[in-house]
């Protein structure tokens, strides 16, 4: 009797857990095309802002100073 109850309970729990896993896999299968498009737009916008900052006069002068100092260093 105990063995039969244990087997049925195990089958019930296993079936419930399997259904939950299958439902979770379907719900979060990956990104859709619109999410990819928004990610690309955000990456391009970030690249443009970074490019503008790096090519600005102040930052460009500082970067040139750093590179010049590194090249003029004695070894």
Residue pairs with C-beta under 8 A, 6 or more apart in sequence:
31 39
53 59
54 60
54 63
